[in-house]
Amino acid sequence: MAAEIVNESPELEEEEVTDLSSSDVCTKYQEASKIVNVALKGLIDLCVPGAKVIDLCNFGTTVIDTQAQRLYTKKVNGISIERGVAFPVCVSVNEIVCNHSPLSSEELLPLKAGDTVKIDLGCHIDGYISVAAHTIVVPESADGTPPKDIPDDLGNVAVAAYNTMLVAAQALKAGAKNSDVTAAVERVTNAYGVSPISFVRMHQMKRFIIDGVKEVALKEYVPDAEPSQQDAINDRVPPCEFEQAEVYAIDVALSTGDGRARPGELRTTVYKRNVEVDYRLKMKSSRNLLSEVDRKYPTLPFTTRNFSDERTAKMGVTECVSHGLLIPYPSLHEKPGTNVAHFKCTVLLLPSGTARISGLELPDYFKTDKTPDEESAKVLAILKEEEEKRAKKKASKSKRKKKKHVAASTSS
């Protein structure tokens, strides 16, 4: 009888654990990361001459949604577990840095051989988010012939961006400060002679929160910058310290230009609901849009391409943004002719250390004659050694499994 009273008492109900101290939470992050990597690989295969950006975005979205719906199908307390896209699939070409996810009516020219493509996307399982970004060059032909004659500057900025991501991921660990990571980023970028995109930030992620309070700047705060340089570099990032069981997006975008990317002519299509703002909208189209956003995308970013009536969505977004109800993610542009690379991964701060769980390897056609600074080179060497050990262990495990399968087949 006493046990029944305890179970019925709301004060004594066990609080749900939503950080990495729960093995179930860790698993959901891992599963979301697997889907992110599968979607990235599929999109890379489709980035061939003649491919349309809108088709790539739709394909990536379908992969994420389809793969996610296969997992955690059992309802909890009669409610289905939410899962699917956590950040809209964006395909940004050449000097476009990020956040390009076009409407069906505003498609750009198809991809051509030699274009630099940045793919950015995210998936969540029960609100536990994994994100990734990757940079490639469109191959010579649809059969996947590797790209030729990669410009030296492009190869250098791509290698720099990838290595910066790796070094930043290792620097972001329990007990470290965000200024430590910014310093690590600057060491690498200075060695390669490239510029961080000043608007890009690394963010903590929590359940259903993709842009957490704790963040990391790619560039150090400049208190006495000239008026012409008063951009995101000069937006001071509050100091913070990382703790075990936290999750972060390691987001690195670098440029051969000055790094001061700006919104361009492309329409902004990616938004996020600002849950802290409420306002009584005047236009019916705006009210209808916001109502649908609150129902389908209450916390995570979305694209206006998701709405059936494109014209009404475009009208409604304007009023919602003007009153702070929606936060825009504009497509950022560098100057034409500038080479840009974007890499992103998700890391978990576990008791065993920082674990990188999403993102793909750097394409081997990106080369550079430049080398990282001494401290970063040591970090990269350790990471390479660890990766080689994991590869050998995986190969050995696969070999034993194959022998076991052959032995079982022979005995039967």
N, C-alpha and C positions, 0 to 999 in steps of 0.2 A: 504493500500500500504506500509505503514511504517513497518507493522508487517512482510510482505513478505521480505523486505530488511534485517530485523534482522535475520530471519530464514536462509537466504542464506549466511550470513556472517560467515566464518569459525572461526573468532576470537571470536565470541560470542556463539559458540556452547557449550552446557553444558558438562563439563568434567565428564567422567564416574567415579562413586564412587566405589572403590574396597576394602574398609575396612568395619569394623563392624558398622560404622555409617549408613550404608545402611541396611534396613530390608531384602531386597532381598538377599544380600550377607550373612547375618546371616542365612537365610533359607537354602541357598545352603550348608553352612557348616553343618547345622543340618541334612539335607538329606543325605549328604555324610557320616556322622557319623552313621546314621541308617543303611546304607548299610554295613559299616565296621562291625558293631555289628552283623548284620544278618550273614555275611560271617564267622565271628569268631565262632558263635554258631553252624553253620553248620559244620565247620571244626572240632570242638570239638567232635561232635557226630560221626564223621567218624574216629577219632583217636582211633582205636581199634587194637588188635593184628592182624598182617597180613596186615595192611594197608600200602600202598606204598607212600613214600613222594612225588613222582612225581604226583601221582593221586590226592593227597591232594592239591598240588600247582595248578594243572589244575582245580580242582573243585572250589577252592576259586576264581580263576581268572574268571571262568564262572559266578559265583554268582555275583561278583562285576559288571562285564560288563553287564550282563542281567538286573540286578536291576537298574543300572544307565541309561541304554538305555530307560527305561520306563518313565523317568522323563525329563522334559524340551524338549519335542519333537518338539515344535514349533520353526521354524527358526527365527532368528533375523537379519533383513536386508538381508534376503535371505541366511544366513549362519547358519548351524546347530551348536548348542552349544556342545562343547567338554565335554565329561564325560567318566568315566571309571576308570581303575587302575591308582593310583598315585604312589604306591610303590609295586613292585612285591611281590606276596605271597611267604613268606619264612617259611620253616618248619625246625627248627634246633633241633637236638636230643642230649640229654645228655650233654656232655661237649662242644658241638658246641653251641656258644653263639647266633649267629644271621647270617642273610644274606645267608642262605643255600637254594637255589632254583635250584635243579639239572637239567642237561640236560637229555633228554630221554635215552641217551646212557650211562649215568653215575649214574644210580640209586643205592642207598645204600640198605642194607638189610631191609626188612619190619619191621615195628614197632613191639615191643613185650611188653607184660605186664610189667609194672614197669618202662618203659622208660619215661624220662622227656622230654616233647615236648614244644618248644617255637614257637608260631605262630606270625608272624609279617606281616602286610599288610597295604594298604592305598587305598583310593578312592577319586576321585575329581569330582565335578560338576562345569563345567565352570571354571576350574582351581582352585577352592576353595577346599583345601585339608583337609581330616581328616585321621589320622593314629591311629593304635592301635597295641598293642602286648599283648600276654597272655601266661601264663605257666600252663600246666596241666601234669598229670601223666596218662599214658595209662592204662585203666582199665583191670581187670582180664580176661574179655571175651568180645565178640562182642555184648552181650546183655546189656552192660553198667554197669556191676557189679562194684561198686566202688573199686578203688585200695586199697590194704591192705598193712599194714606194711610200711608206708611211713617213710624213714629214718629221724631221728631227725634233722640232718643237713639240709636235703632238705626242711623239713617243716619250719625250722627256716629261711632259706634264702628266701623262697617263701613269707612268712609272712613279712619279712623285706623289700623285694623288693616292695611288694604291698603297704605297709604302707609308704615307702619312696616316692613312686609315689604320694600318697594322700597328704602327708605333703609338698612335693615339689610344687604340684599344688596350694596349699593354699599360699605358700610363694611367688609364682610368681604372683605378682599383680602390678597394675599401681603404679609407684612411688618407687617400690623396685628395688634393684640392683641384677645382676646375682650372685654376691658374697654372697648375703643373701640366695639365694636358695642353693648354694653349701654348705654353712654352715649348713643349715637345713638338707641336705642329709647326711652330715658327722655326725650330732648328732644322726640320726636314725641308720645309719650303725654301728657306734661305740657301740651303746646300744645293738645291736643284734650280734655284733662280726663278721661281714661279710665285704667283700671288694667290692667296686664299680669297675666295669670293666672300666679301665681308658680310653679306646678309645671311649667310648660312650659319646655323647653330646646331650643336649636338644637344639632344634633349633626353632627360629622364623619361621613361615611359612607365605608366601604371595601368591597372585594369581600366580599359575604355578611355585612357588618357594618352594621347600620342605626343603632346607637347607639355611635358611636366614642368614644374617650377624650377628644378635644378637644370642648368644649361651651361654649355661650354662655348666660348667664342673661338673662332679660328684665328682671330687677330687680337693682339693686346689693345686694351683701351688707350686712346690717345687724348689726353686731357687738353692739350693746346693745339689741336688740329686747326688748319686754316678753314675759313668759312666754306670754301669750295670742297672741303673734304669732310664736311659734317654729314656723314652717312652712318650706316650701321656700325662702322668701326667705333664710332664715338658714342654708341649706346652702351653704357656700362652694364656688364653682366654681373649681377650680385654674386659675391663670393660664396662658395659652398664646398662642403666636404662630402665625398662619396661614402656610402655605407654598404655593408654586406647585405645581400638579398635584394639589391636594386637592379634595375634593368635600364639600359641606355641604347640610344641610336647613335652610332659613331658615323657622323655625316661629314664628308669631305668633298668640297668642290674647289678645284684650282684652275687658274687661268694663266695664259702667257701674257695677258694684258695687265691692267692695274688692279683687277679684282673688284672693281666698283660696278657690278652688274646692276641693271635697272629694269623695271618693267618696260616692255616694248609695245609694239602695236597689236600683238596677239591678244585676243580677248581672254580675260581671266575666267576660268571655268571651274576651278577647284576652290571650295569654301569649307568652313567649319562653323557650326553653330556656336555662338557666344552665349553660354548658358547663364552668364552673370547679367545679361541685359534683357530688359523687357520693354516693349513699346507697342502701343495700339496703332497698327498700320492702317493707312487710309485706303489704299488700293486693294481691290478684291483679289487681283492676281498675286499681290504680295502676301496677303493673308493665306491664300490657298497654298502658296509655295512654302511659307513658314510652317503651316500646319503639317504638310507632308514631310518637311525636314524634321520637325519634332517627333514625328511618328517613325520615320525610317532611319534618320541619321542624327540622333539627339546629341551625340558627343564626338563622333569620328568624322574626318573630312569626307567629302563627297564631290561629285562632279555634276554640273547641271545637265550633262548629257544623259544622266539617268532619268530625267523627267520626260514624260511622253510628249508634252506640248512645249516644244523648244521656245517658241515665241513668248508664251506666257511666262516661262521660267526666266527668260532674259529680262522681261519687264519687272517681274517680282523681285529679282535679285538686287536690282538697282536701289529700290527703296529700303530693302532689308540691310544692305551694306551701309547706306547713308545714315542709318540710325543705330549702327553698331550691332545689329542682331546676327550678322554673318561676318566672319573673318575671312578675307580673301587671301588666296595663295597665288599671287601673280606670276606669270611666266617671266623669269628673269633673263635678260639678254646682255651679253658682252658686245663689244664693238665687232662689226663684221670683219672676218678674217682672223679673229682671235681663236686660239685653240683652247678648248675647255675639256676637263675630265671630271667625272663625278662618280664617287664610290661611297657606298654606305653599307653598314652591317649592324647587327644587333648583338649586344653583349650582355651576359648575365654575370653579376658579381656573386660568385659562389664561394663557399668555405675553401675550396681547393684553388681558387684564383679566378681571374677573369676569363670567361669562356665565350668565344666568338661562335655564334650559332647560325648566322645567315650570311649570304654573300658568296660570290664565285671567285675563282682564281683569276689573276690578271692574264689577259690574252697574251700569248708568247710573241706576237708580232710587235708589241710595244717594246722598244729598246731605247736606251740612252747611254751616253758616254759618261754622264755625270754620276757621282757617287754621294751617298748620304753622309752626314757628319759622323764622327767616330762613335758617339754614344748611341745614335740611332742604328748604325751599322751593327753594333753588338746585339741590340734587340732583335733586328731582322735575322741575324745569324742564328740566334737561339730559336726563333720561331721556325726558321727553315729546318733546323735540326729536329725539332719536335714534330713538324709535319712529315718529315721523312720517316721517323720512327712510327708514327701512326699509319703511314702508308704500308710500311713493311709488316706491321702487326695485322693490318687488314688483309694484305695479300696472303700472309701465312694462315690466317683464319679461314680465308676462302679456299686455300689449297687443302687444308685439313677437312673442310666440309665436303669438298669434291671427292677426296679419297674415301671418305666415309660413305658417300652416296654410291661410288663405284663398287665398294666392298659389299654394300647391302644389295646392290643389283646382281652381283655375281653369286652371292649366297642364295638368292631367291631363284 
